Amino acid sequence: MRIADMTRAIHFNVRTVRLLRQRYRETGRTADHPRSGRPRVTTPAQDRCIRTSHLRDRYRMATTTARVTPGKHNPSISAQTVRNRLREAGLSACRPVVRQVLNRHHQQQRRLWAQTHRRWTRQDWQKVLFSDELRFCLTRGMVGFAFIVEGMSVMVWGSVSQHHRTELVVIAGNLNTVRCREDILFPHVVPFLQTHPDMTLQHDNATSHTARSVCDFLQDRNVSVLPWPVKSLDLNPIEHVWDLLDRRVRAMVIPPRNVRELAGALMEEWGKILQHTLANLVQSMRRRCTAVVNAAGGHTRY
C-alpha cells in the first residue's frame, strides 16, 4: 500500500506515517524508544512529610508547603510538585480563597453583631430562615464543565431553616428589586412566614434586599427581618449549602449540557439534600459568631 493511500485510510499526516515506517525498518517496532522520564525532585521521606502535613492541616495550601520543602537541586520545590505528590496519595491541597476586603468599620460591625448573637440559643437560631441567591455556571468557574460555551449560567434563590426549606427558585436574568419582590418574596417568603409567624427572615445587604420598596413590602406584611452585618458570607450557613449543591451537580453521571438541564439538575439535587444536613449547618451559628469574635471581626475559616 502506498503511503498516500495509508494516510487517507487512517487519517494520519504523511510525515507521521513515513517516520513510523522508518522506525519499524530500523527497530522492528513502531513504539517510542524507552525514556527515563524527568527525575523526581523530592525524596520518599519528603513525600511522606508532604502527605502528613496536609493530613494534619486540611486548609494548608500547596504554596505554603512548597516554600518550606527543599528540593534536590533547588532551594525549594514548586507548588505543582506538592500537588502531584498529594494526587499520588489521593489527597488535594486547599485552594486560596479570594475574600472581600474588610475595613475597620466592617470589622467593628461584624464583631458587635457576633458578640450579641453568640448568646442566642439553639431554639433562637431554629426560628431564622436563612436565604441567599447564587449564580451557577456551566463553565469551570462554578460547575466545572469546560466543554460548554462560556457564559451560560443560572441564578437561583433558596432558603433553609432548622426544620424547613423553601423551593429552589430559578431567577430570570439578574436579581433586582422587582424580581426580588414579585418572584421571591411575594410567592415564596411571605406565604411561608405567614404559616410560621414566629420565624425571622435573614438576607444579606444586597441592593435588591435593602431597597426602600422591598423594606416597605416586608414591613406591610409584618415580616421580621434579622439585621445582618455587611460582607459576612462566613456567617451565613446557606453558603455551605451552595457548595454542597455545586459538588452534587458536578458529580452527576450525565452532567447538564445547557442552561435548562443545569436548572433541572440544581432543583433535583436541592430536594435530595437531607434536612439533617441543613439542621447541622443552622446549629453552627454559635460557633460562627464565636469565630468572628475571636478574629476581632476579621475573616474566619467558615
MOMOBEL-V56308 format. One record per run of one state. SS is the DSSP state (A for helix, B for strand, O for the rest). FROM is the first residue (numbers start at 0). LEN is the number of residues. If there is no record, write none. Layout:
# MOMOBEL-V56308
ss:SS from:FROM len:LEN
ss:SS from:FROM len:LEN
This chain:
# MOMOBEL-V56308
ss:O from:0 len:2
ss:A from:2 len:8
ss:O from:10 len:3
ss:A from:13 len:14
ss:O from:27 len:16
ss:A from:43 len:13
ss:O from:56 len:4
ss:B from:60 len:1
ss:A from:61 len:7
ss:O from:68 len:10
ss:A from:78 len:10
ss:O from:88 len:5
ss:B from:93 len:1
ss:O from:94 len:9
ss:A from:103 len:14
ss:O from:117 len:4
ss:A from:121 len:4
ss:O from:125 len:2
ss:B from:127 len:10
ss:O from:137 len:15
ss:B from:152 len:8
ss:O from:160 len:4
ss:B from:164 len:1
ss:O from:165 len:3
ss:B from:168 len:3
ss:O from:171 len:5
ss:A from:176 len:19
ss:O from:195 len:4
ss:B from:199 len:3
ss:O from:202 len:4
ss:A from:206 len:4
ss:O from:210 len:1
ss:A from:211 len:9
ss:O from:220 len:4
ss:B from:224 len:1
ss:O from:225 len:7
ss:A from:232 len:3
ss:O from:235 len:2
ss:A from:237 len:13
ss:O from:250 len:8
ss:A from:258 len:14
ss:O from:272 len:2
ss:A from:274 len:8
ss:O from:282 len:2
ss:A from:284 len:10
ss:O from:294 len:8
